[in-house]
Amino acid sequence: MKYLVIGAGGLIGSRFVELSKKGDKILSPTEKKLDITNGTSVAKYFKQNKDKFDVVINFAAYTNVDGAERQRGNKKGIVWRINVDGAKNVAEACQKYGKFLIHISTDFVFPGTKEKPGPYSESAKLPEKMGGIAWYGWTKLVGERKVKNANKYVAIVRTAYPFRAALYKQKLDFARNILSLYDDAKLYPMFADQKMTPVFIDDLVKVLKKIVRLKKGGVYHVVTSDSTTPYEFASYLLEKARGVKGVVKKGSMEDFLKAPGRTPRPSLGVLDSRKTQKILGMRFRTWKQVVNEFVRQLKE
Ligand SMILES: NC(=O)c1ccc[n+]([C@@H]2O[C@H](COP(=O)([O-])OP(=O)(O)OC[C@H]3O[C@@H](n4cnc5c(N)ncnc54)[C@H](OP(=O)(O)O)[C@@H]3O)[C@@H](O)[C@H]2O)c1
């Protein structure tokens, strides 16, 4: 398969590239060569390279949730320009050149509040108003809408709390952060009242490849088949990876979010992936199974 991978230097995109087969041809331009916020740059890149790829995966995004919040409401800011305008530019170019597009999105498009809690199915209605959604989530939501409007041939893949065993030096993922905090004796209490569905990035990559083989558009949820809490996840992970029990203290996300100046986050943001599994004929692993796999790979 011939891919154009945008955001190939990121946490998820780089693992996609690492796990691709020798037979796959991958174009992975840096932001300098293909800046998705610049419609002219995108159009030019597609025109010049259109024969070198059939499928586009857009992993590029502004992903720093707290950083994004500082630009709340700013449609000229870099968060909007990447997550909304950039997503649209890529979708339009794919539509123009008939390329199958996978656009990556997030559980942060849902409020995940007590009033409107998950689990959210693939067909769950997205909020019409920003309300208490983080700016990051809102820009990803508007990005999804723009992508759908621009392109009939698109798969939108929502995922959450990605982690990988293969080292990624630029940032710590959800699981590695817990290990690092524990190793540095800085482990803080983990939320016991937050419900979430993480994803092992290697599993996500397999699912993306399957979607590419089927070339079937729609909305997909790619996460573990069951949900957990950060407290439960951290306790199990530390038991398996470090052989310690009872070292994690319980924290409350509800209390944490009450403090002034906090960025809103889904505390009940579970993604339901049953429809995705059915459509793709795949069975996703449970969160404990993927922690086991993560630890196995770490020890290799
Ligand atoms: N990480 C999470 O917790 C998480 C959870 C759920 C969903 N997601 C979604 O998964 C996708 C990938 O996330 P990630 O964590 O792998 O992201 P990441 O590590 O932050 O990487 C983002 C990538 O986007 C590139 N990029 C930024 N601005 C660009 C631009 N203007 N033009 C072209 N490329 C640009 C970056 O390149 P440079 O490094 O060169 O700037 C980087 O390679 C995103 O859509 C994100 O919303 C992430």
The ligand as an SDF file (V2000), in Angstrom:
LIG
                    3D

 48 52  0  0  0  0  0  0  0  0999 V2000
   -1.9290   11.7300   22.3870 N   0  0  0  0  0  0  0  0  0  0  0  0
   -3.1430   11.5360   22.8420 C   0  0  0  0  0  0  0  0  0  0  0  0
   -3.3490   11.4160   24.0680 O   0  0  0  0  0  0  0  0  0  0  0  0
   -4.2990   11.3830   21.8870 C   0  0  0  0  0  0  0  0  0  0  0  0
   -5.5170   10.8720   22.3810 C   0  0  0  0  0  0  0  0  0  0  0  0
   -6.5910   10.7260   21.4940 C   0  0  0  0  0  0  0  0  0  0  0  0
   -6.4710   11.1160   20.1760 C   0  0  0  0  0  0  0  0  0  0  0  0
   -5.2950   11.6400   19.7460 N   0  0  0  0  0  0  0  0  0  0  0  0
   -5.2310   12.0920   18.3440 C   0  0  0  0  0  0  0  0  0  0  0  0
   -4.2780   11.2830   17.6730 O   0  0  0  0  0  0  0  0  0  0  0  0
   -3.5940   12.0390   16.6700 C   0  0  0  0  0  0  0  0  0  0  0  0
   -2.0980   11.9090   16.8640 C   0  0  0  0  0  0  0  0  0  0  0  0
   -1.7670   12.3300   18.1800 O   0  0  0  0  0  0  0  0  0  0  0  0
   -0.2730   12.2710   18.7250 P   0  0  0  0  0  0  0  0  0  0  0  0
   -0.3310   12.2700   20.2060 O   0  0  0  0  0  0  0  0  0  0  0  0
    0.4860   11.2080   17.9900 O   0  0  0  0  0  0  0  0  0  0  0  0
    0.2410   13.7150   18.2580 O   0  0  0  0  0  0  0  0  0  0  0  0
    1.6550   14.3960   18.5030 P   0  0  0  0  0  0  0  0  0  0  0  0
    2.6080   13.4610   19.1260 O   0  0  0  0  0  0  0  0  0  0  0  0
    1.3860   15.6990   19.1770 O   0  0  0  0  0  0  0  0  0  0  0  0
    2.1270   14.6610   17.0150 O   0  0  0  0  0  0  0  0  0  0  0  0
    1.4370   15.5330   16.1820 C   0  0  0  0  0  0  0  0  0  0  0  0
    2.1300   15.5900   14.8500 C   0  0  0  0  0  0  0  0  0  0  0  0
    1.4950   16.5890   14.0670 O   0  0  0  0  0  0  0  0  0  0  0  0
    2.4890   17.3080   13.3730 C   0  0  0  0  0  0  0  0  0  0  0  0
    2.0320   18.6420   13.0370 N   0  0  0  0  0  0  0  0  0  0  0  0
    1.7150   19.6530   13.8870 C   0  0  0  0  0  0  0  0  0  0  0  0
    1.3780   20.7400   13.1860 N   0  0  0  0  0  0  0  0  0  0  0  0
    1.4750   20.4220   11.8750 C   0  0  0  0  0  0  0  0  0  0  0  0
    1.2570   21.1390   10.6790 C   0  0  0  0  0  0  0  0  0  0  0  0
    0.8860   22.4280   10.6790 N   0  0  0  0  0  0  0  0  0  0  0  0
    1.4520   20.5080    9.4990 N   0  0  0  0  0  0  0  0  0  0  0  0
    1.8520   19.2170    9.4730 C   0  0  0  0  0  0  0  0  0  0  0  0
    2.0760   18.4900   10.5770 N   0  0  0  0  0  0  0  0  0  0  0  0
    1.8910   19.0890   11.7680 C   0  0  0  0  0  0  0  0  0  0  0  0
    3.6430   17.3490   14.3570 C   0  0  0  0  0  0  0  0  0  0  0  0
    4.8300   17.6300   13.6800 O   0  0  0  0  0  0  0  0  0  0  0  0
    6.0000   18.3640   14.4980 P   0  0  0  0  0  0  0  0  0  0  0  0
    6.3520   17.4830   15.6350 O   0  0  0  0  0  0  0  0  0  0  0  0
    7.0560   18.5050   13.4560 O   0  0  0  0  0  0  0  0  0  0  0  0
    5.4200   19.6850   14.9120 O   0  0  0  0  0  0  0  0  0  0  0  0
    3.6170   15.9360   14.9120 C   0  0  0  0  0  0  0  0  0  0  0  0
    4.3190   15.0610   14.0790 O   0  0  0  0  0  0  0  0  0  0  0  0
   -4.1400   13.4730   16.8060 C   0  0  0  0  0  0  0  0  0  0  0  0
   -5.1610   13.6550   15.8680 O   0  0  0  0  0  0  0  0  0  0  0  0
   -4.7300   13.5260   18.1970 C   0  0  0  0  0  0  0  0  0  0  0  0
   -5.7710   14.4600   18.2780 O   0  0  0  0  0  0  0  0  0  0  0  0
   -4.1880   11.7630   20.5500 C   0  0  0  0  0  0  0  0  0  0  0  0
  1  2  1  0
  2  3  2  0
  2  4  1  0
  4  5  1  0
  4 48  2  0
  5  6  2  0
  6  7  1  0
  7  8  2  0
  8  9  1  0
  8 48  1  0
  9 10  1  0
  9 46  1  0
 10 11  1  0
 11 12  1  0
 11 44  1  0
 12 13  1  0
 13 14  1  0
 14 15  2  0
 14 16  1  0
 14 17  1  0
 17 18  1  0
 18 19  2  0
 18 20  1  0
 18 21  1  0
 21 22  1  0
 22 23  1  0
 23 24  1  0
 23 42  1  0
 24 25  1  0
 25 26  1  0
 25 36  1  0
 26 27  1  0
 26 35  1  0
 27 28  2  0
 28 29  1  0
 29 30  1  0
 29 35  2  0
 30 31  1  0
 30 32  2  0
 32 33  1  0
 33 34  2  0
 34 35  1  0
 36 37  1  0
 36 42  1  0
 37 38  1  0
 38 39  2  0
 38 40  1  0
 38 41  1  0
 42 43  1  0
 44 45  1  0
 44 46  1  0
 46 47  1  0
M  CHG  2   8   1  16  -1
M  END
$$$$
